[in-house]
Amino acid sequence: MLEPRDESDLREIITDAAVGGKNLELCGGATRAGFGAPREAEQVSLRALAGVIDYDPAELVLTVRPGTPLAEVQALVEGEGQMLAFEPWGGEGATIGGTVAAGVAGSRRVTAGSARDHLLGLKAVSGSGTAFVAGAKVVKNVTGYDLPKIMAGSWGRLAAMTELTLKVLPRPRETVTLVARGLSVEAAHAAMACALGSNADVSAAAQLQGGEILLRVAGFVPSVEARCLALPGLLAAHCPVDRLTADDAAPLWWRAMTGGDLHGSVRWKIHLPPRHAAGLVRRLEAVGANWAMDWGGGLVWIAVDRTDDLVRAEAAALGGEAALVAAPEEMRARIPAMHPRATGAAMLEDRVRRAFDPQGVFATNRFEEVADADQL
Amino acid sequence: MTIAMPLPDADTLERREEIAAALRAIVPGEGVITDADALRPWESDGLTAYRQPPMLVVLPETVEQVSAVLRWCHAEGVKVVPRGSGTSLSGGALPLADAVLLGMGKFKRVLDIDYEDRIAVVQPGVTNLAITQAVEGRGFYYAPDPSSQIACTIGGNVAENSGGVHCLKYGLTTNNVLGVELVLMNGEIVRLGGRHLDPVGLDLLGVVVGSEGLLGVVTEVTVRILPKPETARAVLVGFPDAERAGACVAQVIAEGIIPAGMEMMDRPAIHAAEAFVKVGYPLDVGALLIVEVDGPAAECDHLIEEIARIANANGAVTTRISRDETERAAFWAGRKAAFPAVGRISPDYYCMDGTIPRRRLPEVLRRMEELSRQYGLGVANVFHAGDGNLHPLILYDANVPGELDKAEAFGNDILRLCVEVGGVLTGEHGVGIEKRDLMPEMFSEEDLKQQQRVKCAFDPDLLLNPGKVFPVLHRCAELGRMHVHHGVVPHPELPRF
């Protein structure tokens, strides 16, 4: 594993690889290295490019190097009563750069947006070893193409980020979880949709296998109290709701947000139109799947033991996309991690990828590459 | 009139009749406009200082027609400028003498509304406000609200990544769009995103939003709709100077409040607005702040008191809290009329759009005053204070020889100042032609080349909306687009230029 100490080191490593026809795999804490096909490319860890460059809470902007541990960034902004509103999460050693590059977002994603919505600007080194800047360090900017959007969630396939500017927001003063139990999947889903579609400003909604829904109400105390009083009435046609203590709520949200402790050796992450989430889990329960649902049904975690792509086919049939996030190596070699795209979009994506990485330095076989995207 | 457009291609101009005939075969009837008088209304957008009748206008009605028009133009090397309703303030839809103007105004249908999943699927010619009107009966709305929302279309909003007064809390267009159908310059139709969050693969949608019509033509848009807040309240606060108003804004945010809107006006803007709409703005203050909160009534009542407290602690000289909807509307009436109000006190005005780190506001205003004296032109400021987005309005008279040039030079100096203090050239109006030549103030040659390489992935012949955004157009081959893998050139038998 290579560990550049600074941007100039990194440029040299990438330029050498481009000239020598070598592949490199960019990583932060490598906590999600199990995602994607087995590959042999040398890892380049950006962990040593760490530290906060600028943080001005009143401007709602934080500039940080990619190798800074995610936990450190979260502790820093919490200390100022703020948060990364997309609720990023990761394992031990996860870095802010890796988390953004993986497009990770938590339960608040359904109302507050994803990593892409909070990455305002960056510095990076492209696959040809050239440093460039994109976006800016202010919260409102439309100058030039919005390249930070495409860097978030790009899994290191475009360029190595050396500096990230993120939007931060005030942390809610009070957070309450309301719970309803004993519901059918369909009834639970209807209640979640009702809550998210109401003006009670529910910031997250999840459903767990076994008929439980969680609704998060956050903000200033008088507002939270008023909304917690209003929600039972708004949901009267669906289900009664109770308050959960923060300690009881935390592990349940964790399971919804991360798939947590679901039993099964193969883990899928499905993004789909929420209205189809109940239908999907019904069909997959029939083949023995365990599941958890977040984002009001827009995210479904599936755990199974079967190593075929039935789960992906079922998701696709309902307008969803299934990513294979954890599986035995043999399965990962056979089944692409990312949901296949329509040909036109896939070829466009590959041309854009090469706009950043013309030599294919970061094309490591981890994700499927299109053979010849110029042939339209 | 200092911004030069690419020289028209003489061959293309000579082929005008042939091009019109070919496009009439694709869009029959009245869908192709070539008559000189009929072209006149299309000669400019919201940046009215620049006018250029297009070679011809085509108004397709179906995706297939858009695709066929683009495919034909691509094959024949004819340039295309896409246009929504033409409200761009940066010249994004300015026609070119040798280009087809592709008007999307006939794509006016709302295709689907899904209240359960809180999305609406609309055609690009639907106006921003019409989306809200289509869903408000069920208690929903579309959040981004650019001031031109009665006229501007969602297709144009996608191209420009439009904002509005509520975007600190609710985001820009890009944060509220889930998917588009896009026709590439070669006629290919692709779908990016769709009806769910975080689609697989690279976020091409994120790059298309805000690409100013340079990457493709949007033929369908899927947006998020939100439940309408239960209520809204506003507070109108006068300060002796912008410094204290700025300190108030910083403290509101530091105390954890993200208002739905937070607008500042300086003394010239206050006086112009009050003279125009007479809503009772205090005239003896140096800066006026309108802060609006929305949400549950209990929240609004709580926050509005907190904001009034913070305002008073920061030296407010007048504080008025809206008691009802009429009063809240009155607070906004002056701000919303600020542009036409300035239009009454000056024959012409030029609206700028930089963003700065808010903490630099007093310094920026002071230096703007110096520039105002230096150029001998007045300036009134309205300011989306929450997110640091400045709209200086430069007052000039186009009938005085040289004054437009002077206004543009003044504007350019303001934008350079924004970049110098750590801000950007444009917060919501786009680069277009207006700020095109200032791009090197903010981006290095390499930064701009990286953006142009992305352009080349979508439109390698640079036929879509040329002359906009980029100060220098590099041919794609120059940018090293060609993929050389392990030293082997693909298709070595083909000539490369």
Interface residues (C-beta under 8 A of the other chain):
Chain A: G21 D56 P57 A58 E59 L60 V61 G81 G103 A105 R109 V110 G113 S114 R116 D117 S126 S128 T130 A131 F132 V133 A134 A136 K137 V138 V139 K140 N141 V142 T143 G144 Y145 D146 L147 K149 I150 A152 G153 S154 R157 L158 L169 P170 R171 R173 A193 L196 G197 S198 N199 A200 D201 G219 F220 P222 S223 E225 A226 R227 A230 H271 L272 P273 P274 R275 W295 G298 L299 G319 G320 E321 A323 M338 H339 R341 A342 G344 A345 A346 L348 E349 R351 V352 R353 R354 A355 F356 P358 Q359 G360 D372 D374 L376
Chain B: D114 Y115 E116 D117 R118 G139 F140 E160 N161 G163 C167 L168 G171 L172 T174 N175 L184 N186 E188 I189 V190 R191 L192 G194 R195 H196 L197 D198 P199 V200 G201 L202 D203 L204 L205 G206 V207 V209 G210 S211 P227 K228 P229 E230 A250 I253 A254 E255 G256 I257 I258 G295 P296 A297 A298 E299 D301 H302 L303 T355 I356 P357 R358 R359 H384 D387 G388 N389 G422 G423 V424 L425 T426 G427 E428 H429 G430 V431 K435 M439 M442 F443 S444 E446 D447 L448 K449 Q450 Q451 R453 V454 K455 C456 A457 F458 V469 G480 R481 M482 H483 V484 H485 H486 G487 P490
